[in-house]
Amino acid sequence: MNVFKRIALFVFGLTGIIALVTLMLPWVGPWTRAAASLMALQWYAYVVEGAAAVTLVGLIITLGRALLTPHNAKTVRVSKSNGDEVTVSTAAIASQAAHIVEEDREYFAEKVWVTARRRGKVRVAIRVRPAHAVDVTVEGARLHDRLAKGLAAVCGKSLDRVELEFVEPDSLDPKPDYLKVSADEQAAQEAHYTNPAAPLEATYEVPTDITVHMPVATPVEESNESEGWHV
């Protein structure tokens, strides 16, 4: 909730209480005559009328939003052809967004909001928690582009906006070097996963000398007696 909405709700609630109290005092309680005599004061009458007017405007706005605000659709139409249409659920969109964020294990999707109209646009907001300290200006733009491309495959042209909110990372240390894979190594791994028969270049040195340590045997004394049958 932004500052303007918070102030508007505070003013509406405060003036509503003032209007209700000032209008009820002349009707209920032993102070009815004193409260009714206050209405003869010009400034008091202005306060009551102003509070009642603000309360009335606020109630009209609240009623209008309740009647006219469209509901958040559970499914979104992504394409239509010859009377047939293809729809996708907002739960599937949220799941896809979380998968895109967490696919490289550098970020975690704490919460995903999907706002959609059945025949309109889709807006996705994600609260992201990094695993390590990152440059939000750079990594945020990269993650935003990746989400836009990935969600376009699910929503099509219905995707309207993608919003990211970064929270405190799990660790304030930078990303370790072992998580950084060179372009050649990544290409070799992708080729190996695509074709398991393709050789995967090793990134470590193979030892040429192998030494096996054998335990030292304890000598056993030979028996002086020969084995045989004794009658």
VENQUILIN-V48304 format. One line per field, one symbol per residue. ss: DSSP state (A for helix, B for strand, O for the rest). phi: phi as a letter, one per 30 degrees, with the letter a starting at -180 (. if undefined). psi: psi as a letter, one per 20 degrees, with the letter a starting at -180 (. if undefined). A space follows every 50 residues. Layout:
ss->???
phi->???
psi->???
//
This chain:
ss->OOAAAAAAAAAAAAAAAAAAAAAAAOOOOOOAAAAAAAOOOAAAAAAAAA AAAAAAAAAAAAAAAAAAOOOOOOBBBBBBBOOBBBBBBAAAAAAAAAAA AAOOOOBBBBBBBBBBOOOOOBBBBBBBBBOOBOOAAAAAAAAAAAAAAA AAAAAAAABBBBBBBBBOOOOOOBOOAAAOOOAAAAAAAAAAAAOOOOOO OOOOOOOOOOOOOOOOOOOOOOOOOOOOOOO
phi->.dddddddddddddddddddddddedcbjdcddddddddddddddddddd ddddddddddddddddccddddddbbdcabahicbcbbdddddddddddd dcdcicbbddabcbcbceccccbbbbcccddbdbdddddddddddddddd dddccidddcabccbccdddbddddddddccdddddddddddddbedddc ddcbdcdccbccdcdddcdcdddddddlccc
psi->prhghggghggggghgggggghhhgihprikgghhhhhiipghghhgggg hhggggghhggggghhhipqqoqhqpphqppliqqpqqqhhhggghghgg gjhjkiqpogqppopqqgjbrpppppopoqhrprohhghghghghhgggg hhhgiciipgqpppopaprhpiqrpqhiioprhggghgghhghgnhipqo pqjrppphpppppqqpqpqppqphpqqapp.
//
